[in-house]
Amino acid sequence: MTEPQLITVKKILEGSPFQDSIEIGTPGKGGAIKIYGDFADPVGFEARIHEAVRLRKMTSDLMGGV
């Protein structure tokens, strides 16, 4: 296998490092977002939540507040 193929295989076998998740919002009212993280790292997970909410707001603004 070439080097890129080895990397792809490795990522498939490892899976996601983030097994915990939290969902915010509802699909019918502005959309829902699901954030994956590690509950054992609350500071890191909180940073991921803040960034997801920021990106959700930016997306809503770009779509005209939809």
PDB file of N, CA, C and O in Angstrom:
ATOM      1  N   MET A   1       0.837  -1.191   0.000  1.00  0.00           N
ATOM      2  CA  MET A   1       0.000   0.000   0.000  1.00  0.00           C
ATOM      3  C   MET A   1       0.876   1.246   0.000  1.00  0.00           C
ATOM      4  O   MET A   1       1.989   1.250   0.525  1.00  0.00           O
ATOM      5  N   THR A   2       0.347   2.290  -0.597  1.00  0.00           N
ATOM      6  CA  THR A   2       1.072   3.553  -0.558  1.00  0.00           C
ATOM      7  C   THR A   2       0.807   4.231   0.784  1.00  0.00           C
ATOM      8  O   THR A   2      -0.102   3.837   1.515  1.00  0.00           O
ATOM      9  N   GLU A   3       1.586   5.229   1.099  1.00  0.00           N
ATOM     10  CA  GLU A   3       1.461   5.930   2.390  1.00  0.00           C
ATOM     11  C   GLU A   3       0.054   6.491   2.623  1.00  0.00           C
ATOM     12  O   GLU A   3      -0.482   6.298   3.714  1.00  0.00           O
ATOM     13  N   PRO A   4      -0.583   7.188   1.641  1.00  0.00           N
ATOM     14  CA  PRO A   4      -1.938   7.697   1.901  1.00  0.00           C
ATOM     15  C   PRO A   4      -2.939   6.591   2.221  1.00  0.00           C
ATOM     16  O   PRO A   4      -3.828   6.784   3.050  1.00  0.00           O
ATOM     17  N   GLN A   5      -2.804   5.435   1.573  1.00  0.00           N
ATOM     18  CA  GLN A   5      -3.709   4.325   1.854  1.00  0.00           C
ATOM     19  C   GLN A   5      -3.522   3.808   3.269  1.00  0.00           C
ATOM     20  O   GLN A   5      -4.503   3.453   3.923  1.00  0.00           O
ATOM     21  N   LEU A   6      -2.298   3.755   3.758  1.00  0.00           N
ATOM     22  CA  LEU A   6      -2.041   3.308   5.126  1.00  0.00           C
ATOM     23  C   LEU A   6      -2.689   4.251   6.124  1.00  0.00           C
ATOM     24  O   LEU A   6      -3.252   3.803   7.124  1.00  0.00           O
ATOM     25  N   ILE A   7      -2.618   5.542   5.868  1.00  0.00           N
ATOM     26  CA  ILE A   7      -3.224   6.527   6.763  1.00  0.00           C
ATOM     27  C   ILE A   7      -4.730   6.352   6.783  1.00  0.00           C
ATOM     28  O   ILE A   7      -5.337   6.391   7.853  1.00  0.00           O
ATOM     29  N   THR A   8      -5.345   6.159   5.629  1.00  0.00           N
ATOM     30  CA  THR A   8      -6.793   5.972   5.551  1.00  0.00           C
ATOM     31  C   THR A   8      -7.218   4.729   6.321  1.00  0.00           C
ATOM     32  O   THR A   8      -8.180   4.783   7.088  1.00  0.00           O
ATOM     33  N   VAL A   9      -6.538   3.639   6.138  1.00  0.00           N
ATOM     34  CA  VAL A   9      -6.860   2.405   6.843  1.00  0.00           C
ATOM     35  C   VAL A   9      -6.729   2.611   8.344  1.00  0.00           C
ATOM     36  O   VAL A   9      -7.582   2.158   9.108  1.00  0.00           O
ATOM     37  N   LYS A  10      -5.693   3.274   8.767  1.00  0.00           N
ATOM     38  CA  LYS A  10      -5.471   3.528  10.192  1.00  0.00           C
ATOM     39  C   LYS A  10      -6.618   4.331  10.784  1.00  0.00           C
ATOM     40  O   LYS A  10      -7.087   4.018  11.879  1.00  0.00           O
ATOM     41  N   LYS A  11      -7.079   5.361  10.083  1.00  0.00           N
ATOM     42  CA  LYS A  11      -8.168   6.193  10.592  1.00  0.00           C
ATOM     43  C   LYS A  11      -9.469   5.406  10.679  1.00  0.00           C
ATOM     44  O   LYS A  11     -10.240   5.595  11.619  1.00  0.00           O
ATOM     45  N   ILE A  12      -9.719   4.544   9.735  1.00  0.00           N
ATOM     46  CA  ILE A  12     -10.930   3.725   9.774  1.00  0.00           C
ATOM     47  C   ILE A  12     -10.897   2.794  10.983  1.00  0.00           C
ATOM     48  O   ILE A  12     -11.908   2.634  11.667  1.00  0.00           O
ATOM     49  N   LEU A  13      -9.764   2.190  11.248  1.00  0.00           N
ATOM     50  CA  LEU A  13      -9.659   1.252  12.360  1.00  0.00           C
ATOM     51  C   LEU A  13      -9.699   1.946  13.715  1.00  0.00           C
ATOM     52  O   LEU A  13     -10.241   1.397  14.674  1.00  0.00           O
ATOM     53  N   GLU A  14      -9.133   3.142  13.806  1.00  0.00           N
ATOM     54  CA  GLU A  14      -9.118   3.852  15.083  1.00  0.00           C
ATOM     55  C   GLU A  14     -10.484   4.390  15.448  1.00  0.00           C
ATOM     56  O   GLU A  14     -10.860   4.346  16.620  1.00  0.00           O
ATOM     57  N   GLY A  15     -11.236   4.892  14.494  1.00  0.00           N
ATOM     58  CA  GLY A  15     -12.517   5.511  14.777  1.00  0.00           C
ATOM     59  C   GLY A  15     -12.321   6.898  15.369  1.00  0.00           C
ATOM     60  O   GLY A  15     -11.197   7.391  15.462  1.00  0.00           O
ATOM     61  N   SER A  16     -13.407   7.514  15.761  1.00  0.00           N
ATOM     62  CA  SER A  16     -13.353   8.869  16.311  1.00  0.00           C
ATOM     63  C   SER A  16     -12.866   8.849  17.754  1.00  0.00           C
ATOM     64  O   SER A  16     -13.256   7.976  18.530  1.00  0.00           O
ATOM     65  N   PRO A  17     -12.017   9.805  18.115  1.00  0.00           N
ATOM     66  CA  PRO A  17     -11.580   9.870  19.515  1.00  0.00           C
ATOM     67  C   PRO A  17     -12.684  10.419  20.426  1.00  0.00           C
ATOM     68  O   PRO A  17     -12.593  10.315  21.649  1.00  0.00           O
ATOM     69  N   PHE A  18     -13.731  11.007  19.819  1.00  0.00           N
ATOM     70  CA  PHE A  18     -14.808  11.608  20.604  1.00  0.00           C
ATOM     71  C   PHE A  18     -16.040  10.704  20.577  1.00  0.00           C
ATOM     72  O   PHE A  18     -16.713  10.592  19.553  1.00  0.00           O
ATOM     73  N   GLN A  19     -16.326  10.072  21.690  1.00  0.00           N
ATOM     74  CA  GLN A  19     -17.461   9.158  21.773  1.00  0.00           C
ATOM     75  C   GLN A  19     -18.672   9.796  22.450  1.00  0.00           C
ATOM     76  O   GLN A  19     -19.796   9.323  22.281  1.00  0.00           O
ATOM     77  N   ASP A  20     -18.448  10.875  23.222  1.00  0.00           N
ATOM     78  CA  ASP A  20     -19.538  11.552  23.911  1.00  0.00           C
ATOM     79  C   ASP A  20     -20.103  12.635  22.993  1.00  0.00           C
ATOM     80  O   ASP A  20     -19.389  13.160  22.138  1.00  0.00           O
ATOM     81  N   SER A  21     -21.395  12.971  23.171  1.00  0.00           N
ATOM     82  CA  SER A  21     -21.983  14.010  22.343  1.00  0.00           C
ATOM     83  C   SER A  21     -23.113  14.703  23.086  1.00  0.00           C
ATOM     84  O   SER A  21     -23.680  14.182  24.047  1.00  0.00           O
ATOM     85  N   ILE A  22     -23.415  15.901  22.600  1.00  0.00           N
ATOM     86  CA  ILE A  22     -24.548  16.662  23.112  1.00  0.00           C
ATOM     87  C   ILE A  22     -25.213  17.305  21.905  1.00  0.00           C
ATOM     88  O   ILE A  22     -24.536  17.760  20.983  1.00  0.00           O
ATOM     89  N   GLU A  23     -26.546  17.342  21.914  1.00  0.00           N
ATOM     90  CA  GLU A  23     -27.285  17.935  20.801  1.00  0.00           C
ATOM     91  C   GLU A  23     -27.999  19.179  21.305  1.00  0.00           C
ATOM     92  O   GLU A  23     -28.619  19.170  22.369  1.00  0.00           O
ATOM     93  N   ILE A  24     -27.902  20.257  20.518  1.00  0.00           N
ATOM     94  CA  ILE A  24     -28.497  21.540  20.890  1.00  0.00           C
ATOM     95  C   ILE A  24     -29.476  21.944  19.797  1.00  0.00           C
ATOM     96  O   ILE A  24     -29.163  21.834  18.612  1.00  0.00           O
ATOM     97  N   GLY A  25     -30.647  22.405  20.182  1.00  0.00           N
ATOM     98  CA  GLY A  25     -31.646  22.877  19.223  1.00  0.00           C
ATOM     99  C   GLY A  25     -32.539  21.760  18.728  1.00  0.00           C
ATOM    100  O   GLY A  25     -32.414  20.603  19.130  1.00  0.00           O
ATOM    101  N   THR A  26     -33.446  22.143  17.839  1.00  0.00           N
ATOM    102  CA  THR A  26     -34.363  21.184  17.232  1.00  0.00           C
ATOM    103  C   THR A  26     -34.338  21.379  15.718  1.00  0.00           C
ATOM    104  O   THR A  26     -34.127  22.496  15.245  1.00  0.00           O
ATOM    105  N   PRO A  27     -34.550  20.318  14.958  1.00  0.00           N
ATOM    106  CA  PRO A  27     -34.505  20.437  13.502  1.00  0.00           C
ATOM    107  C   PRO A  27     -35.515  21.448  12.946  1.00  0.00           C
ATOM    108  O   PRO A  27     -35.237  22.101  11.940  1.00  0.00           O
ATOM    109  N   GLY A  28     -36.670  21.586  13.581  1.00  0.00           N
ATOM    110  CA  GLY A  28     -37.712  22.474  13.076  1.00  0.00           C
ATOM    111  C   GLY A  28     -37.563  23.930  13.471  1.00  0.00           C
ATOM    112  O   GLY A  28     -38.250  24.781  12.906  1.00  0.00           O
ATOM    113  N   LYS A  29     -36.707  24.245  14.403  1.00  0.00           N
ATOM    114  CA  LYS A  29     -36.584  25.625  14.891  1.00  0.00           C
ATOM    115  C   LYS A  29     -35.140  26.104  14.766  1.00  0.00           C
ATOM    116  O   LYS A  29     -34.450  26.274  15.771  1.00  0.00           O
ATOM    117  N   GLY A  30     -34.694  26.315  13.557  1.00  0.00           N
ATOM    118  CA  GLY A  30     -33.351  26.834  13.349  1.00  0.00           C
ATOM    119  C   GLY A  30     -32.291  25.772  13.185  1.00  0.00           C
ATOM    120  O   GLY A  30     -31.133  26.090  12.913  1.00  0.00           O
ATOM    121  N   GLY A  31     -32.658  24.538  13.342  1.00  0.00           N
ATOM    122  CA  GLY A  31     -31.703  23.455  13.142  1.00  0.00           C
ATOM    123  C   GLY A  31     -31.066  22.968  14.421  1.00  0.00           C
ATOM    124  O   GLY A  31     -30.910  23.711  15.390  1.00  0.00           O
ATOM    125  N   ALA A  32     -30.709  21.725  14.402  1.00  0.00           N
ATOM    126  CA  ALA A  32     -30.041  21.107  15.543  1.00  0.00           C
ATOM    127  C   ALA A  32     -28.575  20.910  15.194  1.00  0.00           C
ATOM    128  O   ALA A  32     -28.227  20.649  14.042  1.00  0.00           O
ATOM    129  N   ILE A  33     -27.723  21.039  16.197  1.00  0.00           N
ATOM    130  CA  ILE A  33     -26.310  20.733  16.008  1.00  0.00           C
ATOM    131  C   ILE A  33     -25.915  19.698  17.050  1.00  0.00           C
ATOM    132  O   ILE A  33     -26.363  19.737  18.196  1.00  0.00           O
ATOM    133  N   LYS A  34     -25.081  18.791  16.629  1.00  0.00           N
ATOM    134  CA  LYS A  34     -24.597  17.752  17.530  1.00  0.00           C
ATOM    135  C   LYS A  34     -23.098  17.925  17.664  1.00  0.00           C
ATOM    136  O   LYS A  34     -22.374  17.948  16.669  1.00  0.00           O
ATOM    137  N   ILE A  35     -22.637  18.047  18.893  1.00  0.00           N
ATOM    138  CA  ILE A  35     -21.228  18.274  19.158  1.00  0.00           C
ATOM    139  C   ILE A  35     -20.660  17.027  19.814  1.00  0.00           C
ATOM    140  O   ILE A  35     -21.206  16.524  20.797  1.00  0.00           O
ATOM    141  N   TYR A  36     -19.568  16.536  19.267  1.00  0.00           N
ATOM    142  CA  TYR A  36     -18.876  15.382  19.828  1.00  0.00           C
ATOM    143  C   TYR A  36     -17.677  15.860  20.627  1.00  0.00           C
ATOM    144  O   TYR A  36     -16.999  16.807  20.230  1.00  0.00           O
ATOM    145  N   GLY A  37     -17.419  15.220  21.730  1.00  0.00           N
ATOM    146  CA  GLY A  37     -16.279  15.574  22.563  1.00  0.00           C
ATOM    147  C   GLY A  37     -16.017  14.491  23.583  1.00  0.00           C
ATOM    148  O   GLY A  37     -16.432  13.343  23.425  1.00  0.00           O
ATOM    149  N   ASP A  38     -15.324  14.878  24.624  1.00  0.00           N
ATOM    150  CA  ASP A  38     -14.952  13.955  25.688  1.00  0.00           C
ATOM    151  C   ASP A  38     -15.434  14.534  27.010  1.00  0.00           C
ATOM    152  O   ASP A  38     -14.905  15.545  27.474  1.00  0.00           O
ATOM    153  N   PHE A  39     -16.434  13.903  27.621  1.00  0.00           N
ATOM    154  CA  PHE A  39     -16.968  14.408  28.888  1.00  0.00           C
ATOM    155  C   PHE A  39     -15.913  14.435  29.984  1.00  0.00           C
ATOM    156  O   PHE A  39     -16.061  15.173  30.958  1.00  0.00           O
ATOM    157  N   ALA A  40     -14.866  13.656  29.847  1.00  0.00           N
ATOM    158  CA  ALA A  40     -13.784  13.659  30.832  1.00  0.00           C
ATOM    159  C   ALA A  40     -12.903  14.908  30.696  1.00  0.00           C
ATOM    160  O   ALA A  40     -12.058  15.168  31.553  1.00  0.00           O
ATOM    161  N   ASP A  41     -13.101  15.677  29.623  1.00  0.00           N
ATOM    162  CA  ASP A  41     -12.372  16.933  29.385  1.00  0.00           C
ATOM    163  C   ASP A  41     -13.393  18.057  29.244  1.00  0.00           C
ATOM    164  O   ASP A  41     -13.637  18.534  28.136  1.00  0.00           O
ATOM    165  N   PRO A  42     -14.003  18.491  30.374  1.00  0.00           N
ATOM    166  CA  PRO A  42     -15.076  19.483  30.290  1.00  0.00           C
ATOM    167  C   PRO A  42     -14.634  20.816  29.691  1.00  0.00           C
ATOM    168  O   PRO A  42     -15.423  21.463  29.002  1.00  0.00           O
ATOM    169  N   VAL A  43     -13.411  21.238  29.930  1.00  0.00           N
ATOM    170  CA  VAL A  43     -12.934  22.510  29.380  1.00  0.00           C
ATOM    171  C   VAL A  43     -12.842  22.415  27.849  1.00  0.00           C
ATOM    172  O   VAL A  43     -13.279  23.321  27.141  1.00  0.00           O
ATOM    173  N   GLY A  44     -12.280  21.332  27.354  1.00  0.00           N
ATOM    174  CA  GLY A  44     -12.185  21.130  25.912  1.00  0.00           C
ATOM    175  C   GLY A  44     -13.552  20.976  25.265  1.00  0.00           C
ATOM    176  O   GLY A  44     -13.790  21.496  24.175  1.00  0.00           O
ATOM    177  N   PHE A  45     -14.449  20.263  25.934  1.00  0.00           N
ATOM    178  CA  PHE A  45     -15.792  20.061  25.394  1.00  0.00           C
ATOM    179  C   PHE A  45     -16.532  21.387  25.353  1.00  0.00           C
ATOM    180  O   PHE A  45     -17.230  21.675  24.381  1.00  0.00           O
ATOM    181  N   GLU A  46     -16.388  22.202  26.399  1.00  0.00           N
ATOM    182  CA  GLU A  46     -17.045  23.510  26.421  1.00  0.00           C
ATOM    183  C   GLU A  46     -16.540  24.382  25.275  1.00  0.00           C
ATOM    184  O   GLU A  46     -17.326  25.100  24.656  1.00  0.00           O
ATOM    185  N   ALA A  47     -15.260  24.331  24.988  1.00  0.00           N
ATOM    186  CA  ALA A  47     -14.709  25.100  23.869  1.00  0.00           C
ATOM    187  C   ALA A  47     -15.330  24.638  22.550  1.00  0.00           C
ATOM    188  O   ALA A  47     -15.637  25.460  21.687  1.00  0.00           O
ATOM    189  N   ARG A  48     -15.513  23.338  22.396  1.00  0.00           N
ATOM    190  CA  ARG A  48     -16.133  22.804  21.185  1.00  0.00           C
ATOM    191  C   ARG A  48     -17.581  23.271  21.073  1.00  0.00           C
ATOM    192  O   ARG A  48     -18.042  23.587  19.976  1.00  0.00           O
ATOM    193  N   ILE A  49     -18.301  23.318  22.188  1.00  0.00           N
ATOM    194  CA  ILE A  49     -19.691  23.784  22.192  1.00  0.00           C
ATOM    195  C   ILE A  49     -19.754  25.254  21.786  1.00  0.00           C
ATOM    196  O   ILE A  49     -20.567  25.628  20.940  1.00  0.00           O
ATOM    197  N   HIS A  50     -18.900  26.093  22.385  1.00  0.00           N
ATOM    198  CA  HIS A  50     -18.899  27.523  22.050  1.00  0.00           C
ATOM    199  C   HIS A  50     -18.607  27.734  20.559  1.00  0.00           C
ATOM    200  O   HIS A  50     -19.238  28.572  19.915  1.00  0.00           O
ATOM    201  N   GLU A  51     -17.667  26.985  20.025  1.00  0.00           N
ATOM    202  CA  GLU A  51     -17.324  27.125  18.602  1.00  0.00           C
ATOM    203  C   GLU A  51     -18.472  26.656  17.721  1.00  0.00           C
ATOM    204  O   GLU A  51     -18.751  27.284  16.700  1.00  0.00           O
ATOM    205  N   ALA A  52     -19.139  25.582  18.084  1.00  0.00           N
ATOM    206  CA  ALA A  52     -20.265  25.077  17.301  1.00  0.00           C
ATOM    207  C   ALA A  52     -21.411  26.091  17.297  1.00  0.00           C
ATOM    208  O   ALA A  52     -22.025  26.330  16.257  1.00  0.00           O
ATOM    209  N   VAL A  53     -21.696  26.679  18.444  1.00  0.00           N
ATOM    210  CA  VAL A  53     -22.762  27.676  18.532  1.00  0.00           C
ATOM    211  C   VAL A  53     -22.392  28.913  17.708  1.00  0.00           C
ATOM    212  O   VAL A  53     -23.246  29.485  17.031  1.00  0.00           O
ATOM    213  N   ARG A  54     -21.124  29.324  17.763  1.00  0.00           N
ATOM    214  CA  ARG A  54     -20.676  30.475  16.972  1.00  0.00           C
ATOM    215  C   ARG A  54     -20.865  30.195  15.478  1.00  0.00           C
ATOM    216  O   ARG A  54     -21.355  31.049  14.740  1.00  0.00           O
ATOM    217  N   LEU A  55     -20.477  29.006  15.042  1.00  0.00           N
ATOM    218  CA  LEU A  55     -20.621  28.648  13.630  1.00  0.00           C
ATOM    219  C   LEU A  55     -22.086  28.520  13.229  1.00  0.00           C
ATOM    220  O   LEU A  55     -22.451  28.869  12.106  1.00  0.00           O
ATOM    221  N   ARG A  56     -22.925  28.026  14.129  1.00  0.00           N
ATOM    222  CA  ARG A  56     -24.365  27.932  13.846  1.00  0.00           C
ATOM    223  C   ARG A  56     -24.949  29.321  13.640  1.00  0.00           C
ATOM    224  O   ARG A  56     -25.730  29.532  12.711  1.00  0.00           O
ATOM    225  N   LYS A  57     -24.577  30.280  14.502  1.00  0.00           N
ATOM    226  CA  LYS A  57     -25.072  31.650  14.367  1.00  0.00           C
ATOM    227  C   LYS A  57     -24.576  32.268  13.077  1.00  0.00           C
ATOM    228  O   LYS A  57     -25.343  32.930  12.377  1.00  0.00           O
ATOM    229  N   MET A  58     -23.300  32.065  12.743  1.00  0.00           N
ATOM    230  CA  MET A  58     -22.749  32.597  11.503  1.00  0.00           C
ATOM    231  C   MET A  58     -23.515  32.053  10.296  1.00  0.00           C
ATOM    232  O   MET A  58     -23.834  32.797   9.369  1.00  0.00           O
ATOM    233  N   THR A  59     -23.804  30.765  10.313  1.00  0.00           N
ATOM    234  CA  THR A  59     -24.540  30.148   9.218  1.00  0.00           C
ATOM    235  C   THR A  59     -25.949  30.732   9.103  1.00  0.00           C
ATOM    236  O   THR A  59     -26.432  31.004   8.003  1.00  0.00           O
ATOM    237  N   SER A  60     -26.591  30.919  10.239  1.00  0.00           N
ATOM    238  CA  SER A  60     -27.923  31.516  10.247  1.00  0.00           C
ATOM    239  C   SER A  60     -27.886  32.927   9.679  1.00  0.00           C
ATOM    240  O   SER A  60     -28.757  33.302   8.895  1.00  0.00           O
ATOM    241  N   ASP A  61     -26.887  33.710  10.066  1.00  0.00           N
ATOM    242  CA  ASP A  61     -26.735  35.075   9.561  1.00  0.00           C
ATOM    243  C   ASP A  61     -26.516  35.082   8.059  1.00  0.00           C
ATOM    244  O   ASP A  61     -27.080  35.919   7.354  1.00  0.00           O
ATOM    245  N   LEU A  62     -25.698  34.152   7.558  1.00  0.00           N
ATOM    246  CA  LEU A  62     -25.443  34.078   6.122  1.00  0.00           C
ATOM    247  C   LEU A  62     -26.702  33.709   5.338  1.00  0.00           C
ATOM    248  O   LEU A  62     -26.870  34.114   4.188  1.00  0.00           O
ATOM    249  N   MET A  63     -27.577  32.939   5.971  1.00  0.00           N
ATOM    250  CA  MET A  63     -28.815  32.506   5.310  1.00  0.00           C
ATOM    251  C   MET A  63     -29.949  33.513   5.513  1.00  0.00           C
ATOM    252  O   MET A  63     -31.091  33.235   5.148  1.00  0.00           O
ATOM    253  N   GLY A  64     -29.656  34.640   6.071  1.00  0.00           N
ATOM    254  CA  GLY A  64     -30.680  35.672   6.271  1.00  0.00           C
ATOM    255  C   GLY A  64     -31.532  35.448   7.495  1.00  0.00           C
ATOM    256  O   GLY A  64     -32.697  35.845   7.522  1.00  0.00           O
ATOM    257  N   GLY A  65     -30.973  34.821   8.507  1.00  0.00           N
ATOM    258  CA  GLY A  65     -31.713  34.601   9.750  1.00  0.00           C
ATOM    259  C   GLY A  65     -32.678  33.444   9.721  1.00  0.00           C
ATOM    260  O   GLY A  65     -33.538  33.315  10.593  1.00  0.00           O
ATOM    261  N   VAL A  66     -32.535  32.598   8.712  1.00  0.00           N
ATOM    262  CA  VAL A  66     -33.438  31.440   8.585  1.00  0.00           C
ATOM    263  C   VAL A  66     -33.096  30.406   9.612  1.00  0.00           C
ATOM    264  O   VAL A  66     -33.740  29.358   9.670  1.00  0.00           O
TER     265      VAL A  66
END
